[in-house]
Amino acid sequence: MASELRVNTLKDASGNNSVATSFVAGGSAKAWAAMNGTGTPALRDSFNVSGLTDNGTGDFSFAYSNNLATADAYTAGGMVANTSASNTTYTLAPYSSSTLTTSSSRYSMRYNTASAEGVADYAYGATTIHGDLA
């Protein structure tokens, strides 16, 4: 028999810090992932992400453990590596709007220098996905 717990506010053990359950349900990331995109790409850590697919150089997909309600979820990828040695900035961004589905999202890992830009595999990438679960 399933149980149900109904509360309006959650508090930590000290009773000092609280958060409305509506914030937890509506405002929290529904999935996130941190990955290593070099060699054999692998998840470093994740929540609600069941797998990582290497589609080619600078092209990765994340599969969700639990589907989203719509493909209109908000996704944001990002990472930065800007060193004096390479002066290169890397970003992880949605591949295209058509590659964001209820069960997965696809990303392009891009680099930009003062003289060049393109796609590349990089050692660190991260993304968050916000929306409603199915």
TACORHU-V620527 format. One record per residue. RES is the residue in one letter. SS is DSSP state (H for helix, E for strand, L for the rest). PHI is phi in whole degrees, -180 to 180 (999 if undefined). PSI is psi in whole degrees, -180 to 180 (NA if undefined). Layout:
res=RES ss=SS phi=PHI psi=PSI
res=RES ss=SS phi=PHI psi=PSI
This chain:
res=M ss=L phi=999 psi=129
res=A ss=L phi=-76 psi=147
res=S ss=L phi=-108 psi=157
res=E ss=L phi=-134 psi=134
res=L ss=L phi=-119 psi=124
res=R ss=L phi=-117 psi=121
res=V ss=L phi=-142 psi=157
res=N ss=L phi=-100 psi=-30
res=T ss=E phi=-139 psi=141
res=L ss=E phi=-108 psi=139
res=K ss=E phi=-125 psi=151
res=D ss=L phi=-76 psi=176
res=A ss=L phi=-60 psi=-31
res=S ss=L phi=-78 psi=-16
res=G ss=L phi=82 psi=3
res=N ss=L phi=-90 psi=-35
res=N ss=L phi=-109 psi=130
res=S ss=E phi=-136 psi=161
res=V ss=E phi=-148 psi=139
res=A ss=E phi=-69 psi=140
res=T ss=H phi=-65 psi=-26
res=S ss=H phi=-65 psi=-33
res=F ss=H phi=-68 psi=-43
res=V ss=H phi=-62 psi=-46
res=A ss=H phi=-74 psi=-41
res=G ss=H phi=-97 psi=-25
res=G ss=H phi=-109 psi=-7
res=S ss=L phi=-85 psi=154
res=A ss=L phi=-62 psi=137
res=K ss=L phi=-91 psi=-16
res=A ss=E phi=-161 psi=150
res=W ss=E phi=-155 psi=157
res=A ss=E phi=-153 psi=146
res=A ss=E phi=-122 psi=136
res=M ss=E phi=-137 psi=160
res=N ss=E phi=-106 psi=117
res=G ss=L phi=-95 psi=8
res=T ss=L phi=-105 psi=162
res=G ss=L phi=59 psi=-125
res=T ss=L phi=-91 psi=104
res=P ss=L phi=-54 psi=142
res=A ss=E phi=-149 psi=151
res=L ss=E phi=-73 psi=133
res=R ss=E phi=-83 psi=-43
res=D ss=E phi=-165 psi=156
res=S ss=E phi=-165 psi=166
res=F ss=E phi=-136 psi=127
res=N ss=L phi=59 psi=29
res=V ss=E phi=-121 psi=122
res=S ss=E phi=-98 psi=-13
res=G ss=E phi=-171 psi=162
res=L ss=E phi=-127 psi=130
res=T ss=E phi=-116 psi=132
res=D ss=E phi=-92 psi=108
res=N ss=E phi=-90 psi=-3
res=G ss=E phi=143 psi=-178
res=T ss=L phi=-59 psi=123
res=G ss=L phi=65 psi=24
res=D ss=E phi=-136 psi=110
res=F ss=E phi=-133 psi=150
res=S ss=E phi=-127 psi=143
res=F ss=E phi=-113 psi=132
res=A ss=E phi=-99 psi=138
res=Y ss=E phi=-87 psi=144
res=S ss=L phi=-71 psi=-41
res=N ss=L phi=-123 psi=126
res=N ss=L phi=-64 psi=156
res=L ss=E phi=-88 psi=160
res=A ss=L phi=-69 psi=-36
res=T ss=L phi=-140 psi=166
res=A ss=L phi=-84 psi=2
res=D ss=L phi=-91 psi=17
res=A ss=L phi=-64 psi=156
res=Y ss=E phi=-91 psi=128
res=T ss=E phi=-125 psi=140
res=A ss=E phi=-136 psi=122
res=G ss=E phi=-107 psi=161
res=G ss=E phi=-178 psi=155
res=M ss=L phi=-175 psi=156
res=V ss=L phi=-140 psi=136
res=A ss=L phi=-140 psi=100
res=N ss=L phi=-129 psi=96
res=T ss=L phi=-110 psi=158
res=S ss=L phi=-66 psi=-26
res=A ss=L phi=-73 psi=-42
res=S ss=L phi=-110 psi=-25
res=N ss=L phi=47 psi=45
res=T ss=L phi=-115 psi=135
res=T ss=E phi=-109 psi=131
res=Y ss=E phi=-111 psi=143
res=T ss=E phi=-135 psi=152
res=L ss=E phi=-119 psi=115
res=A ss=E phi=-133 psi=155
res=P ss=E phi=-52 psi=136
res=Y ss=L phi=-60 psi=-49
res=S ss=L phi=-167 psi=164
res=S ss=H phi=-63 psi=-29
res=S ss=H phi=-76 psi=-9
res=T ss=H phi=-99 psi=8
res=L ss=E phi=-101 psi=111
res=T ss=L phi=-121 psi=179
res=T ss=L phi=-73 psi=-17
res=S ss=L phi=-114 psi=-9
res=S ss=E phi=-164 psi=168
res=S ss=E phi=-141 psi=147
res=R ss=E phi=-118 psi=140
res=Y ss=E phi=-130 psi=152
res=S ss=E phi=-110 psi=128
res=M ss=E phi=-98 psi=114
res=R ss=E phi=-118 psi=154
res=Y ss=E phi=-126 psi=158
res=N ss=E phi=-148 psi=128
res=T ss=L phi=-123 psi=-177
res=A ss=L phi=-66 psi=-23
res=S ss=L phi=-123 psi=-4
res=A ss=L phi=-154 psi=159
res=E ss=E phi=-151 psi=159
res=G ss=E phi=169 psi=-163
res=V ss=E phi=-105 psi=149
res=A ss=L phi=-159 psi=160
res=D ss=L phi=-90 psi=135
res=Y ss=L phi=-133 psi=156
res=A ss=L phi=-69 psi=-20
res=Y ss=L phi=-139 psi=132
res=G ss=E phi=-147 psi=150
res=A ss=E phi=-149 psi=151
res=T ss=E phi=-148 psi=156
res=T ss=E phi=-130 psi=149
res=I ss=E phi=-128 psi=126
res=H ss=E phi=-117 psi=142
res=G ss=L phi=161 psi=-166
res=D ss=L phi=-102 psi=141
res=L ss=E phi=-75 psi=152
res=A ss=L phi=-67 psi=NA
